[in-house]
Amino acid sequence: MLNMIKILKDKKVHSISKLAEELEVSERMIRVYKNELEQAGIYINSKKGMYGGYVLDSNSNNIDIGLSPKDINTLISLNEYIQNNTDFSYKQNLSLVIEKIYNAYNKNNTNTNNSKLNLINKYQNNLSNIYKDFRKAINCRNKVYIKYNSINSKETERIIHPAELFCYLDEWFISAFCELRKEIRIFKLQDILEYKILDEKYTKNFKINL
């Protein structure tokens, strides 16, 4: 998987067959790697068509290593202390490490250019968590319980089989098979009041063309 990331870092579209050939694994394993990476927070876009394949979505990737704003402020203060009071051979190297951590954190949390996670944060603070959880549910084919504000302003409870996330007119939606309606439905993430990823799996592979 790490070698696959290295290949995709050139931001070019790589076909599944070419990735499989270069990594000396099956095409099935390439798809498994993609799912595993996305569960770790490393998102890979799928491009369809004759020249389609996988491309690293560098704008959406935001690996959470558990640093809070307070932790970042501590790192900044530590860096200032090192610059003013410390005199040892690793002083410059340590400052560079701290600076890299800060810059990575700052980029992931303030970059608003074409960033999916920042786009959905514009509507609701916890929407990025919904996006990540639903992406994992899609990859692992878990059913999801949702409490949803329907079009007639009534709250309804559904069990859905999530198929695909997509953005339309700056709003995020999920296509899913709805057990209540027995058909594919579109749900706006912002209108999902509660949700729970269930242990139960769904078996049908619904292909949504968006």
N, C-alpha and C positions, 0 to 999 in steps of 0.2 A: 504493500500500500504506500509506503514511503517513497519507493521508486516511482510509483505511478504519479504521486504528487510532484516529484522532481520533473517528470516528463511534461506534466500539464502546466508547470510554472511558466512556460513560454507563452501562455495565453492563446495558443493556437488550438484549433479543433482537431482532435485525434480520434480516428475511427476506433471502434471497439476491437476490430480484427487486428489493426496495427498495434494497439496497446497489448493485446494478448500475445502477439508475435514477439514484441520487444521484451515483454516481461516473462515470456515462456510459460504462460498459463493458458487455461481455456477462456473463451469469451464469457462463459458463465461466471468464472472467478472475477473477471473485470467488473461485472455487474454487482457481484457480492462486495468487492472492494469499495465501489461507489456507495453502496448502502451503508457499509461500516463507517466510511469516512464522514458521511452526512450525519450519522448518529453521534459522531465526535465533534460536529460543528463545522466540518469542512465541506462546503457545498459545491457541487459540480453540476453544471448545466448540461442538458442533453439537447443537441442540435439535430433536427430531423432533416431528411432529404438525402440526395445522392452524395453530398459531401458532408454529411452529418457525423456526429460523434460526441465526444465529451470535451468540455472546456472548463477550466477552473474558474469559478465565480469569485474572483478576488474581492469584489465589493461587498459580498454578503458574508464572507467568512469572519467569524468572530468567536475564537476559542476562549471559553471562559475558564480562567485558571484561578478563579476565586478571589481576585483582588478587589477590594472595596475602594471607594474614593479616599477613605481615611488611610488605607495602605499606600495608595499612590502619593498622598501628601507626605507620608512617612519617608518614602523613597526620595522624594524631592528634598526634604529636610536633611536626609542622610547624605545626599549628594552635595548639598551646600556645606555640610559639616566637613566632609572629606576634603573639599576644595580649600577650606579655610584653616583646617586644623591638623590634617593628616599628612605625614611625610614618609611614604614608603614606596617601594618599587611598583606595586600594583595599583597605585592611586589612579593613574590615568585609565587603566583597563577596567577597574571597578566602576569608575564614573561612566565609561562608555556602556557598560552592561546596564546600569541603572537608566541611562538615557534611552537605550533600546527598549527596555520594558515600558518606560513612560510613553515613548513615541508610538509603540504598538497599541497600548491601551487607548491613547488619545485618538489614534486613527480609527480604531474600531468603534469608538463611542461618539465621535464628532463628525465623521465623514458622511455627508448627506448627498453626495453625488452618486446617483444610481444605486444606492445601498438599500436592499430590500428590508433589512432589519430596522434601519433608521426610518424608512418610509412608513412602516407599520407602527413604529413608536409614535408617529405624529398623531395617530388617532387614539391610542390607548396605551397606557404605560406597560401593561402586561401582555400586549398583543404579540410581542416578539417571543415570549414564552409559549403562547398558543401556537405560533408558527413553527417553532422548533419541535414542540410535542406532537403536532399533527404531522410534521415531516417524518418523525420517527415512527408514528403509527402507520403511515403509508408504506414506509420501507419494511416494517415488520408485519404488516397486514393485521394490525390489531383493530378490533371494533372500538368505537368511541361512543360513550354516552354524552349527549349534549342537552342543555336546557337553552332553548332558542326563542328569540323574539320574532315571531312570524310576521308576515306582511299585514295581517289584520290586527297587529299589536297585541296578540295573545301569546302568552308563554306556552311553549309546547316542549315535551320531552321526547327525544328521539334516540334511537341506536343507529349509528351510521357506519358505513364501510368507506373510509376516506380513500379517494383515488388520486386527486391532483390539487395542488395549490396554484392559484394564479392571481395576477393583479390586473384590474380593469378600472380605468379612470381614477387612479390613485386609491382604489379600495381593494382589499384583499378578500378573496373568496376561496372556498374549498368545494370541489365537486365530490359527491359521495353518493353511494347507494343508501337510500333511506328505508329501513325496515318497516317503518310506519306506512309509507306511501308505496312501497314495493317498486321503486323506480329511482333513477338518478336524479338528484336534486342539487341545487347550488345554494350554499349557505355563506352569508357574509360573516367574516370572522368577528367584526365589531359587534354583531348582534348575538353572538354566542355568550350567554350570561354565565354558564357553568359548563364544565366538561370534565370527563374522566376517561383516561385511557384504560380500556378493559383488557383482561388477560385473554379473553376469547378471541380467536383468530377468525378471519373470513377467508374463504377458499377461492371464490370466483375472482378472476382477474379482469376487472372492468377497465377497458381502454377508453380514455377520454381524449377526444381531439379538440384542442383549444386553439 
